[in-house]
Amino acid sequence: MLESSTSIEIRNVYKIFGPHPERYIEAVRDGGMCKADLLEKHNHVLGLSNVSLDIEAGYIQVIMGLSGSGKSTLIRHINRLIEPTAGEVIVEGTDVRALKPKALRNFRRASTAMVFQKFALLPHRTVLGNVVFGLEIRGVSRAEQLEEAHHWISRVGLCGFEDKYPSQLSGGMQQRVGLARALSNDAPILLMDEAFSALDPLIRVDMQTILLDLQDEVRKTIVFITHDLDEALRIGDRVAIMQDGELVQQGRPEDIVLSPATPYVEDFVRQVNRGRVVKVGALAKSVSGPPAALRVSGSLSLADAALRLVEARLSFADVTDSNGAVVGRVGLEDVVRTLARSAGETAALEGMASEELPARLAG
Amino acid sequence: MISLDGFPVMDADTLTALKKAIDGGFRAFTREFGATVEDFFLPLRTFLIFVERLLVTTPWPLVLLVIGGLVYLASRSWRLVAGAVAALLIIGYFGMWEDTMRTLAMIVVATLLSVAVGIPLGILMAWSGRARAVMLPVLDVMQTMPSFVYLIPVVMLLGIGKVPGLIAVVIYAAPPIIRLTNLGIRLVDADVLEAADAFGASTWQKLRKVQLPLALPNIMAGINQTIMAALSMVVVASMIGVQGLGQPVLKAIANQYFTLGVFNGFAIVGIAIIFDRTSQAFGRRLQKHREAEHA
């Protein structure tokens, strides 16, 4: 585990869209005016309402919500593509709101890089020309630009495509260019705005894998926006869920799945396959006594843990952390209960069982 | 009491006084500043005369070679080169070489001037809503006001000759490049601009690396339209003493010389087609990434 330090602090941020946001900020913040009233009476849109979020350095923070929930608005506050109406955004110790135009440009060049839903590549430039864009803007020497660009082009698997134009590439490949462009900027913060949402499901999983592999190497602070819960749970170290401009829940993926805070979040997580998402570490209970006959890693999924227990014909196992030290114990009964709650609901509601588990248990 | 028969007009004496006052004022201005204005345009005059001499005095085979070379560099098409050279050979054979060179000089200088003034103005219009609000009606006037009307003050100020002709041509030819530069920049995808912002691009970097390259197809179309507009002004410009293919046309109109008019008219058409095809081919070549889509 990395030592935790806060990379991005978002404090009580409000965003009102419209010609005169300053007129209504007090009514919203102190008077509790709601989104619907603001729209109906004053024709202003409440984009973000009292959002506070700490994002730790070196982790992937997913921000999830349906369209219109304010997630893309929120991510644009981090590099101030959108100005907050009220509140604070502190990035790596810098008060982003206070930056003058030149300082803001330097901040964007040095501290953040962004990947966009619609790729936003420069159509008149080749893959190579796109990847060096950020470096060009920063005024890096041409030799260094090329070295960095070639490194990242090969890391995202686009070797041999350097001279192609974006229009000659598939969506997945275009977004690899977008990713390489952002990574070559070597900023500590990577902002990904629905970066994979426009891609086919298979390609999307592919890109997630690439991102996770790269993250092992670069350890950046990644803010990842998505509307896809599977994606959120797969790549997020932390997940925050937004609804109507408000942050309704934040925590580890397991926390969200095991204890959804509101009906809205519950709706989201109902169809999740807990067997894969929840790690056995989340169920570990501390006990004293002789060690169990089986040890499983805390990062093992519930489904796999259940399988191991069944295969070993045991009813409990010790759970270890990443260093191999025992941190607690988990029983087969708890595992199955946790799995069954979701599998039962899902099966009853949607007619689809949590796939492999019952079959394997039976076998 | 307003009477319904006959439009209520301004009192005749007042109207006359008004016209006289404006005319008198402008005449005084001309007397006062005519020389200054003329000095201001002196470099332009020198440049125009230089280009004209260059084209007229250079031996024709060399001119033909250079034009053919330029057409090839711009279009990379031997067919176009052959067409251009053939057209110029025919023009020369029919005795219109020198007039054609003079017209060519005028078009080249007018186009350069229009582009030099028009692209910055177009960028300004794209950046500033206020600039756009001011410019649009001005452009409308420039394009629709009969050219004879603005020839009057130009001739009063500068007399008859090349420079007033050039100004008349530029007034008519600059609006397309201004309009299309503005349009091209405004049409640049907002997502791409946001990306440039997110990477910390300055205004100048955005213009140079994103907006101008992406506006290029429209800018090229603007240049093409500007050249065509300049050519269409050749005859009008000849009325205030610009030499070239316009003068024989004028003579033909006055004396009903049908053939003289047609020959010179076709010479203008010939140059227009050469310019048009070459500049379009050049524009397409600058858009390699678009052709790639069809590959």
Chai-1 contact restraints between the chains, C-beta under 6 A:
chainA,res_idxA,chainB,res_idxB,connection_type,confidence,min_distance_angstrom,max_distance_angstrom,comment,restraint_id
A,N79,B,A198,contact,1.0,0.0,6.0,A-B,restraint_1
A,R105,B,G200,contact,1.0,0.0,6.0,A-B,restraint_2
A,R108,B,G200,contact,1.0,0.0,6.0,A-B,restraint_3
A,R109,B,G200,contact,1.0,0.0,6.0,A-B,restraint_4
A,M114,B,A198,contact,1.0,0.0,6.0,A-B,restraint_5
A,F116,B,A195,contact,1.0,0.0,6.0,A-B,restraint_6
A,K118,B,D191,contact,1.0,0.0,6.0,A-B,restraint_7
A,A120,B,D191,contact,1.0,0.0,6.0,A-B,restraint_8
A,A120,B,V192,contact,1.0,0.0,6.0,A-B,restraint_9
A,A120,B,A195,contact,1.0,0.0,6.0,A-B,restraint_10
A,P123,B,H289,contact,1.0,0.0,6.0,A-B,restraint_11
A,H124,B,P213,contact,1.0,0.0,6.0,A-B,restraint_12
A,H124,B,H289,contact,1.0,0.0,6.0,A-B,restraint_13
A,G134,B,F199,contact,1.0,0.0,6.0,A-B,restraint_14
A,I137,B,F199,contact,1.0,0.0,6.0,A-B,restraint_15
A,I137,B,G200,contact,1.0,0.0,6.0,A-B,restraint_16
A,I137,B,A201,contact,1.0,0.0,6.0,A-B,restraint_17
A,I137,B,Q205,contact,1.0,0.0,6.0,A-B,restraint_18
A,Y165,B,H289,contact,1.0,0.0,6.0,A-B,restraint_19
A,Y165,B,A292,contact,1.0,0.0,6.0,A-B,restraint_20
A,S167,B,A292,contact,1.0,0.0,6.0,A-B,restraint_21
A,S167,B,E293,contact,1.0,0.0,6.0,A-B,restraint_22
A,Q168,B,A292,contact,1.0,0.0,6.0,A-B,restraint_23
